[in-house]
Amino acid sequence: MATSSITKNFIISGEDQVEMFANAIEESYQESLHRPPAPDMKITYLDSAEEIKKFMEKRKRTNA
């Protein structure tokens, strides 16, 4: 869970609630360790109409 999604204040009181909150944070962290990494992105600059045509032809073949 992204921290920016927490928009309200909340109060944790009592040993059980503190334990549950700490466990939830730990579980979220452990899940994040097993996510596949984001793919590397490659940027290609197309400078001419011919390069754009070639790129679009390759895209059509790949997505067909």
Biopython code that builds the backbone (N, CA, C, O; Angstrom):
import numpy as np
from Bio.PDB.StructureBuilder import StructureBuilder

atoms = [
    (1, "MET", "N", (0.846, -1.166, 0.000)),
    (1, "MET", "CA", (0.000, 0.000, 0.000)),
    (1, "MET", "C", (0.895, 1.234, 0.000)),
    (1, "MET", "O", (1.810, 1.353, 0.815)),
    (2, "ALA", "N", (0.628, 2.113, -0.891)),
    (2, "ALA", "CA", (1.410, 3.341, -0.956)),
    (2, "ALA", "C", (1.034, 4.249, 0.211)),
    (2, "ALA", "O", (-0.136, 4.325, 0.587)),
    (3, "THR", "N", (2.002, 4.924, 0.776)),
    (3, "THR", "CA", (1.710, 5.786, 1.922)),
    (3, "THR", "C", (0.840, 6.958, 1.523)),
    (3, "THR", "O", (0.142, 7.515, 2.371)),
    (4, "SER", "N", (0.856, 7.350, 0.264)),
    (4, "SER", "CA", (0.022, 8.470, -0.154)),
    (4, "SER", "C", (-1.455, 8.103, -0.132)),
    (4, "SER", "O", (-2.308, 8.988, -0.199)),
    (5, "SER", "N", (-1.775, 6.807, -0.038)),
    (5, "SER", "CA", (-3.179, 6.419, 0.016)),
    (5, "SER", "C", (-3.758, 6.568, 1.418)),
    (5, "SER", "O", (-4.973, 6.472, 1.587)),
    (6, "ILE", "N", (-2.924, 6.798, 2.423)),
    (6, "ILE", "CA", (-3.406, 7.015, 3.787)),
    (6, "ILE", "C", (-3.694, 8.504, 3.932)),
    (6, "ILE", "O", (-2.775, 9.321, 3.995)),
    (7, "THR", "N", (-4.969, 8.846, 3.984)),
    (7, "THR", "CA", (-5.339, 10.260, 4.018)),
    (7, "THR", "C", (-6.003, 10.671, 5.319)),
    (7, "THR", "O", (-6.339, 11.844, 5.482)),
    (8, "LYS", "N", (-6.203, 9.751, 6.247)),
    (8, "LYS", "CA", (-6.863, 10.087, 7.500)),
    (8, "LYS", "C", (-5.983, 9.674, 8.670)),
    (8, "LYS", "O", (-5.195, 8.733, 8.577)),
    (9, "ASN", "N", (-6.134, 10.385, 9.750)),
    (9, "ASN", "CA", (-5.435, 10.006, 10.982)),
    (9, "ASN", "C", (-6.186, 8.851, 11.633)),
    (9, "ASN", "O", (-7.410, 8.771, 11.532)),
    (10, "PHE", "N", (-5.481, 7.983, 12.281)),
    (10, "PHE", "CA", (-6.121, 6.909, 13.019)),
    (10, "PHE", "C", (-5.332, 6.660, 14.291)),
    (10, "PHE", "O", (-4.141, 6.958, 14.379)),
    (11, "ILE", "N", (-6.026, 6.106, 15.272)),
    (11, "ILE", "CA", (-5.423, 5.876, 16.580)),
    (11, "ILE", "C", (-5.368, 4.379, 16.822)),
    (11, "ILE", "O", (-6.357, 3.667, 16.649)),
    (12, "ILE", "N", (-4.200, 3.919, 17.224)),
    (12, "ILE", "CA", (-4.017, 2.518, 17.572)),
    (12, "ILE", "C", (-3.823, 2.481, 19.083)),
    (12, "ILE", "O", (-2.886, 3.070, 19.621)),
    (13, "SER", "N", (-4.725, 1.781, 19.749)),
    (13, "SER", "CA", (-4.591, 1.690, 21.208)),
    (13, "SER", "C", (-4.755, 0.237, 21.626)),
    (13, "SER", "O", (-5.504, -0.521, 21.009)),
    (14, "GLY", "N", (-4.085, -0.119, 22.622)),
    (14, "GLY", "CA", (-4.155, -1.482, 23.108)),
    (14, "GLY", "C", (-3.091, -2.351, 22.469)),
    (14, "GLY", "O", (-2.736, -2.173, 21.304)),
    (15, "GLU", "N", (-2.596, -3.278, 23.239)),
    (15, "GLU", "CA", (-1.509, -4.136, 22.787)),
    (15, "GLU", "C", (-1.917, -4.991, 21.581)),
    (15, "GLU", "O", (-1.108, -5.201, 20.677)),
    (16, "ASP", "N", (-3.148, -5.482, 21.558)),
    (16, "ASP", "CA", (-3.604, -6.321, 20.445)),
    (16, "ASP", "C", (-3.645, -5.545, 19.135)),
    (16, "ASP", "O", (-3.217, -6.051, 18.098)),
    (17, "GLN", "N", (-4.159, -4.314, 19.178)),
    (17, "GLN", "CA", (-4.228, -3.501, 17.964)),
    (17, "GLN", "C", (-2.832, -3.131, 17.470)),
    (17, "GLN", "O", (-2.573, -3.131, 16.266)),
    (18, "VAL", "N", (-1.951, -2.822, 18.388)),
    (18, "VAL", "CA", (-0.572, -2.489, 18.004)),
    (18, "VAL", "C", (0.077, -3.694, 17.338)),
    (18, "VAL", "O", (0.758, -3.550, 16.322)),
    (19, "GLU", "N", (-0.128, -4.872, 17.897)),
    (19, "GLU", "CA", (0.442, -6.095, 17.324)),
    (19, "GLU", "C", (-0.129, -6.367, 15.934)),
    (19, "GLU", "O", (0.610, -6.715, 15.014)),
    (20, "MET", "N", (-1.453, -6.207, 15.782)),
    (20, "MET", "CA", (-2.082, -6.429, 14.476)),
    (20, "MET", "C", (-1.560, -5.438, 13.441)),
    (20, "MET", "O", (-1.310, -5.815, 12.296)),
    (21, "PHE", "N", (-1.392, -4.167, 13.835)),
    (21, "PHE", "CA", (-0.886, -3.151, 12.921)),
    (21, "PHE", "C", (0.550, -3.466, 12.509)),
    (21, "PHE", "O", (0.889, -3.383, 11.328)),
    (22, "ALA", "N", (1.379, -3.822, 13.457)),
    (22, "ALA", "CA", (2.776, -4.159, 13.154)),
    (22, "ALA", "C", (2.851, -5.383, 12.249)),
    (22, "ALA", "O", (3.668, -5.423, 11.329)),
    (23, "ASN", "N", (2.016, -6.372, 12.497)),
    (23, "ASN", "CA", (1.992, -7.567, 11.647)),
    (23, "ASN", "C", (1.564, -7.225, 10.224)),
    (23, "ASN", "O", (2.123, -7.751, 9.262)),
    (24, "ALA", "N", (0.574, -6.346, 10.088)),
    (24, "ALA", "CA", (0.108, -5.952, 8.753)),
    (24, "ALA", "C", (1.214, -5.236, 7.983)),
    (24, "ALA", "O", (1.389, -5.474, 6.787)),
    (25, "ILE", "N", (1.947, -4.379, 8.644)),
    (25, "ILE", "CA", (3.053, -3.672, 7.978)),
    (25, "ILE", "C", (4.149, -4.663, 7.580)),
    (25, "ILE", "O", (4.687, -4.584, 6.476)),
    (26, "GLU", "N", (4.474, -5.576, 8.461)),
    (26, "GLU", "CA", (5.498, -6.575, 8.159)),
    (26, "GLU", "C", (5.067, -7.464, 6.997)),
    (26, "GLU", "O", (5.873, -7.773, 6.120)),
    (27, "GLU", "N", (3.796, -7.876, 6.986)),
    (27, "GLU", "CA", (3.294, -8.719, 5.893)),
    (27, "GLU", "C", (3.343, -7.976, 4.567)),
    (27, "GLU", "O", (3.714, -8.548, 3.542)),
    (28, "SER", "N", (2.969, -6.697, 4.588)),
    (28, "SER", "CA", (3.022, -5.888, 3.362)),
    (28, "SER", "C", (4.463, -5.785, 2.854)),
    (28, "SER", "O", (4.707, -5.888, 1.652)),
    (29, "TYR", "N", (5.399, -5.585, 3.756)),
    (29, "TYR", "CA", (6.805, -5.505, 3.372)),
    (29, "TYR", "C", (7.283, -6.829, 2.772)),
    (29, "TYR", "O", (7.965, -6.835, 1.747)),
    (30, "GLN", "N", (6.930, -7.938, 3.401)),
    (30, "GLN", "CA", (7.350, -9.247, 2.902)),
    (30, "GLN", "C", (6.780, -9.506, 1.509)),
    (30, "GLN", "O", (7.466, -10.059, 0.650)),
    (31, "GLU", "N", (5.524, -9.105, 1.283)),
    (31, "GLU", "CA", (4.921, -9.256, -0.051)),
    (31, "GLU", "C", (5.687, -8.441, -1.084)),
    (31, "GLU", "O", (5.880, -8.889, -2.214)),
    (32, "SER", "N", (6.122, -7.252, -0.703)),
    (32, "SER", "CA", (6.833, -6.391, -1.651)),
    (32, "SER", "C", (8.165, -7.004, -2.077)),
    (32, "SER", "O", (8.660, -6.713, -3.166)),
    (33, "LEU", "N", (8.744, -7.841, -1.235)),
    (33, "LEU", "CA", (10.021, -8.468, -1.574)),
    (33, "LEU", "C", (9.857, -9.542, -2.647)),
    (33, "LEU", "O", (10.825, -9.888, -3.323)),
    (34, "HIS", "N", (8.659, -10.066, -2.810)),
    (34, "HIS", "CA", (8.430, -11.164, -3.748)),
    (34, "HIS", "C", (7.773, -10.714, -5.050)),
    (34, "HIS", "O", (7.476, -11.547, -5.907)),
    (35, "ARG", "N", (7.545, -9.433, -5.209)),
    (35, "ARG", "CA", (6.978, -8.924, -6.459)),
    (35, "ARG", "C", (8.061, -8.908, -7.530)),
    (35, "ARG", "O", (9.217, -8.591, -7.250)),
    (36, "PRO", "N", (7.680, -9.252, -8.754)),
    (36, "PRO", "CA", (8.685, -9.158, -9.818)),
    (36, "PRO", "C", (9.064, -7.698, -10.052)),
    (36, "PRO", "O", (8.212, -6.816, -9.946)),
    (37, "PRO", "N", (10.305, -7.440, -10.360)),
    (37, "PRO", "CA", (10.722, -6.055, -10.599)),
    (37, "PRO", "C", (10.071, -5.494, -11.861)),
    (37, "PRO", "O", (9.713, -6.236, -12.776)),
    (38, "ALA", "N", (9.931, -4.213, -11.890)),
    (38, "ALA", "CA", (9.374, -3.555, -13.072)),
    (38, "ALA", "C", (10.329, -3.763, -14.246)),
    (38, "ALA", "O", (11.547, -3.741, -14.070)),
    (39, "PRO", "N", (9.779, -3.965, -15.439)),
    (39, "PRO", "CA", (10.667, -4.189, -16.583)),
    (39, "PRO", "C", (11.460, -2.935, -16.929)),
    (39, "PRO", "O", (11.003, -1.811, -16.719)),
    (40, "ASP", "N", (12.652, -3.153, -17.462)),
    (40, "ASP", "CA", (13.458, -2.030, -17.928)),
    (40, "ASP", "C", (12.802, -1.450, -19.174)),
    (40, "ASP", "O", (12.379, -2.184, -20.067)),
    (41, "MET", "N", (12.726, -0.161, -19.221)),
    (41, "MET", "CA", (12.125, 0.508, -20.370)),
    (41, "MET", "C", (13.222, 1.046, -21.276)),
    (41, "MET", "O", (14.226, 1.591, -20.817)),
    (42, "LYS", "N", (13.004, 0.879, -22.559)),
    (42, "LYS", "CA", (13.954, 1.388, -23.532)),
    (42, "LYS", "C", (13.262, 2.490, -24.324)),
    (42, "LYS", "O", (12.153, 2.293, -24.822)),
    (43, "ILE", "N", (13.892, 3.621, -24.441)),
    (43, "ILE", "CA", (13.332, 4.747, -25.179)),
    (43, "ILE", "C", (13.948, 4.774, -26.566)),
    (43, "ILE", "O", (15.166, 4.709, -26.730)),
    (44, "THR", "N", (13.083, 4.871, -27.551)),
    (44, "THR", "CA", (13.533, 4.977, -28.934)),
    (44, "THR", "C", (13.000, 6.279, -29.510)),
    (44, "THR", "O", (11.799, 6.543, -29.446)),
    (45, "TYR", "N", (13.866, 7.075, -30.061)),
    (45, "TYR", "CA", (13.460, 8.318, -30.699)),
    (45, "TYR", "C", (13.317, 8.069, -32.191)),
    (45, "TYR", "O", (14.238, 7.574, -32.841)),
    (46, "LEU", "N", (12.163, 8.413, -32.721)),
    (46, "LEU", "CA", (11.900, 8.256, -34.153)),
    (46, "LEU", "C", (12.020, 9.635, -34.790)),
    (46, "LEU", "O", (11.272, 10.552, -34.451)),
    (47, "ASP", "N", (12.960, 9.773, -35.711)),
    (47, "ASP", "CA", (13.265, 11.082, -36.267)),
    (47, "ASP", "C", (12.703, 11.321, -37.663)),
    (47, "ASP", "O", (12.716, 12.454, -38.146)),
    (48, "SER", "N", (12.216, 10.286, -38.310)),
    (48, "SER", "CA", (11.747, 10.496, -39.678)),
    (48, "SER", "C", (10.479, 9.682, -39.915)),
    (48, "SER", "O", (10.140, 8.788, -39.140)),
    (49, "ALA", "N", (9.794, 10.011, -40.993)),
    (49, "ALA", "CA", (8.583, 9.283, -41.363)),
    (49, "ALA", "C", (8.913, 7.818, -41.639)),
    (49, "ALA", "O", (8.121, 6.935, -41.309)),
    (50, "GLU", "N", (10.058, 7.553, -42.232)),
    (50, "GLU", "CA", (10.463, 6.177, -42.541)),
    (50, "GLU", "C", (10.671, 5.367, -41.252)),
    (50, "GLU", "O", (10.261, 4.210, -41.175)),
    (51, "GLU", "N", (11.300, 5.969, -40.256)),
    (51, "GLU", "CA", (11.493, 5.279, -38.980)),
    (51, "GLU", "C", (10.152, 4.987, -38.303)),
    (51, "GLU", "O", (9.974, 3.931, -37.697)),
    (52, "ILE", "N", (9.216, 5.924, -38.409)),
    (52, "ILE", "CA", (7.889, 5.716, -37.826)),
    (52, "ILE", "C", (7.179, 4.565, -38.537)),
    (52, "ILE", "O", (6.555, 3.728, -37.884)),
    (53, "LYS", "N", (7.265, 4.514, -39.864)),
    (53, "LYS", "CA", (6.644, 3.422, -40.622)),
    (53, "LYS", "C", (7.219, 2.075, -40.205)),
    (53, "LYS", "O", (6.472, 1.123, -39.979)),
    (54, "LYS", "N", (8.538, 1.991, -40.104)),
    (54, "LYS", "CA", (9.180, 0.737, -39.694)),
    (54, "LYS", "C", (8.744, 0.330, -38.291)),
    (54, "LYS", "O", (8.467, -0.841, -38.032)),
    (55, "PHE", "N", (8.687, 1.306, -37.392)),
    (55, "PHE", "CA", (8.270, 1.023, -36.026)),
    (55, "PHE", "C", (6.835, 0.506, -35.985)),
    (55, "PHE", "O", (6.546, -0.463, -35.283)),
    (56, "MET", "N", (5.939, 1.142, -36.727)),
    (56, "MET", "CA", (4.528, 0.731, -36.724)),
    (56, "MET", "C", (4.357, -0.644, -37.373)),
    (56, "MET", "O", (3.517, -1.427, -36.929)),
    (57, "GLU", "N", (5.129, -0.951, -38.407)),
    (57, "GLU", "CA", (5.073, -2.278, -39.024)),
    (57, "GLU", "C", (5.530, -3.340, -38.022)),
    (57, "GLU", "O", (4.913, -4.399, -37.910)),
    (58, "LYS", "N", (6.590, -3.058, -37.308)),
    (58, "LYS", "CA", (7.085, -3.997, -36.304)),
    (58, "LYS", "C", (6.046, -4.186, -35.194)),
    (58, "LYS", "O", (5.842, -5.301, -34.714)),
    (59, "ARG", "N", (5.398, -3.102, -34.794)),
    (59, "ARG", "CA", (4.360, -3.160, -33.758)),
    (59, "ARG", "C", (3.190, -4.028, -34.222)),
    (59, "ARG", "O", (2.664, -4.830, -33.451)),
    (60, "LYS", "N", (2.781, -3.864, -35.500)),
    (60, "LYS", "CA", (1.673, -4.657, -36.034)),
    (60, "LYS", "C", (2.034, -6.150, -36.034)),
    (60, "LYS", "O", (1.213, -6.995, -35.679)),
    (61, "ARG", "N", (3.262, -6.457, -36.432)),
    (61, "ARG", "CA", (3.684, -7.873, -36.461)),
    (61, "ARG", "C", (3.717, -8.457, -35.046)),
    (61, "ARG", "O", (3.310, -9.598, -34.830)),
    (62, "THR", "N", (4.203, -7.673, -34.092)),
    (62, "THR", "CA", (4.314, -8.152, -32.718)),
    (62, "THR", "C", (2.954, -8.357, -32.066)),
    (62, "THR", "O", (2.768, -9.311, -31.310)),
    (63, "ASN", "N", (2.013, -7.482, -32.347)),
    (63, "ASN", "CA", (0.700, -7.524, -31.706)),
    (63, "ASN", "C", (-0.354, -8.260, -32.514)),
    (63, "ASN", "O", (-1.524, -8.271, -32.130)),
    (64, "ALA", "N", (0.028, -8.866, -33.610)),
    (64, "ALA", "CA", (-0.955, -9.543, -34.474)),
    (64, "ALA", "C", (-1.389, -10.866, -33.889)),
    (64, "ALA", "O", (-2.210, -11.564, -34.484)),
]
sb = StructureBuilder()
sb.init_structure("model")
sb.init_model(0)
sb.init_chain("A")
sb.init_seg("    ")
for serial, (resi, resn, name, xyz) in enumerate(atoms, 1):
    if name == "N":
        sb.init_residue(resn, " ", resi, " ")
    sb.init_atom(name, np.array(xyz, "f"), 0.0, 1.0, " ", f" {name:<3s}", serial, name[0])
structure = sb.get_structure()
